[in-house]
């Protein structure tokens, strides 16, 4: 899996810190990966941030706290739109696509 270094994520350090604090509060035992345009270099200031949540002990286990996390993200002071999906609920083809280029934003 080609994990990319954190500095390849097109996100200001203070916004990354805000995001990580929010994720730690709402999803403390989950892995969270960024993928998409902000990882592959095709993003711009108005690009959304694509995230996927994984349960490292059981990748097929859905994340119950996702709705609460989405709400917290939308109410946060992050100046970008964040799209978050559940690894256990996306097709295997999409999982393989994400595995081609991602940045680990949070590890378990």
C-alpha positions in Angstrom: 0.0 0.0 0.0 1.6 3.3 -1.0 1.2 5.4 2.1 2.4 8.9 1.4 4.2 11.0 3.9 2.1 13.5 5.9 3.7 16.5 4.2 2.1 15.5 0.9 -1.3 16.3 2.3 -2.4 19.6 0.9 -3.7 21.0 4.2 -2.3 23.7 6.4 -0.6 22.5 9.5 -3.0 24.3 11.9 -6.0 22.8 10.0 -4.4 19.3 10.2 -4.0 19.8 14.0 -7.6 20.9 14.3 -8.8 17.9 12.3 -6.6 15.4 14.3 -7.9 16.8 17.6 -11.5 16.4 16.4 -10.9 12.9 15.1 -9.2 11.9 18.4 -12.2 13.1 20.3 -14.8 11.3 18.2 -12.9 8.3 16.8 -10.1 7.6 19.2 -9.7 3.9 18.2 -10.0 4.3 14.5 -7.5 4.7 11.7 -8.3 7.7 9.4 -6.8 8.1 6.0 -6.9 11.0 3.6 -7.2 10.3 -0.1 -8.2 12.0 -3.3 -7.1 15.3 -4.7 -5.5 16.7 -1.5 -3.2 13.7 -1.5 -2.5 13.1 -5.2 -1.5 16.7 -5.9 -4.6 17.6 -7.9 -6.3 19.7 -5.2 -6.7 23.4 -4.8 -7.7 25.7 -1.9 -11.4 25.0 -2.5 -11.0 21.2 -2.7 -12.8 19.1 -0.2 -10.9 16.8 2.1 -11.7 13.1 1.5 -11.3 10.8 4.5 -12.0 7.1 5.1 -12.4 5.6 8.6 -11.1 2.1 9.3 -11.4 -0.1 12.3 -7.9 -1.7 12.5 -9.0 -4.7 14.5 -11.8 -5.6 12.1 -11.9 -3.9 8.7 -15.4 -5.2 8.1 -16.8 -3.6 11.3 -18.8 -0.4 10.5 -18.0 2.7 12.5 -20.9 3.7 14.7 -19.7 7.2 15.5 -19.5 8.3 11.9 -22.7 10.4 12.0 -21.6 12.2 15.1 -18.2 12.8 13.6 -19.7 14.2 10.4 -21.8 16.6 12.4 -18.8 17.7 14.5 -16.7 18.3 11.3 -19.5 20.4 9.7 -19.8 22.5 12.9 -16.0 22.9 13.3 -13.9 25.9 12.3 -12.2 24.0 9.6 -12.4 26.2 6.5 -12.8 23.3 4.1 -15.6 20.7 3.5 -14.7 17.3 4.8 -16.2 14.2 3.2 -15.8 11.1 5.4 -16.7 7.5 4.5 -16.6 4.2 6.3 -14.1 1.6 5.0 -16.5 -1.2 5.9 -19.3 0.2 3.8 -17.5 1.1 0.6 -17.0 -1.4 -2.3 -13.7 -3.3 -2.5 -12.9 -1.6 -5.8 -13.0 1.8 -4.0 -10.9 0.4 -1.2 -8.2 -0.7 -3.7 -8.3 2.8 -5.3 -7.8 4.5 -1.9 -4.9 2.1 -1.2 -3.1 3.4 -4.2 -2.4 6.8 -2.5 -3.3 7.9 1.0 -2.0 9.7 4.0 -2.6 8.3 7.5 -4.1 11.3 9.4 -4.7 9.2 12.5 -3.5 5.7 13.5 -5.0 3.6 16.2 
